[in-house]
Amino acid sequence: MNALRELFAPLLSWNPPLALAFLAMLTAQGFKFIRSIFRRRRPDFTRLIGTGGMPSAHSASVTALSVGVGIGQGWSSPIFAVAAFFSVITMYDATGIRRAAGKQARMLNRLVEELRAHHKIDPERLAELLGHTPLEVLVGALYGAVLAFLLYP
C-alpha cells in the first residue's frame, strides 16, 4: 500500500480530496475500458469517456471526494456535509434521471428504426447508456471510498 501512496504522492500532496476524486474517476473509466476488451474482444475507446456501465465513475469520484474531505476536515465538518450531500444527489441523479433518459433514448431509437423501414429519414441515433443501475452506483461508491481510505496521505 505504501508503494501506491508513493506513486501518487505528488498528485495527492497538491489537494488530497480533489486528487482522489480525479484518480477514482480515471481508474473507474479505465476499468470499464479494460472490461470492454475482455467482453467484446476488442477495445472500445468510448468507454474511456462515456457514461454508464460498471463501476459508476460518477459515484466513485464523488465518494472519494467526500471521504477525502471527511478524513482531512473531520466527519462533522460543514464542508464534509456539503461534499456528502453533493455525492448523494449525484448518485441519485445517476440512477434516477439519467437512467430514465437512457431508457427513453432506447425506446426512441427503436421507434426510429421502425419508421426508417417505411420512410426516408436519417436522424441521429441517441445515446442510450446514460445512467447506472443501483449496483453500478454501489460498486462505484465502494470503490471510491476504499481508494480514499487507502491512499489519503
HELIX and SHEET records of a PDB file:
HELIX    1   1 ASN A    2  TRP A   14  1                                  13    
HELIX    2   2 PRO A   16  ARG A   40  1                                  25    
HELIX    3   3 PHE A   45  LEU A   48  5                                   4    
HELIX    4   4 ALA A   57  GLN A   73  1                                  17    
HELIX    5   5 PRO A   78  THR A   95  1                                  18    
HELIX    6   6 ILE A   97  HIS A  118  1                                  22    
HELIX    7   7 PRO A  134  LEU A  151  1                                  18    
END                                                                             
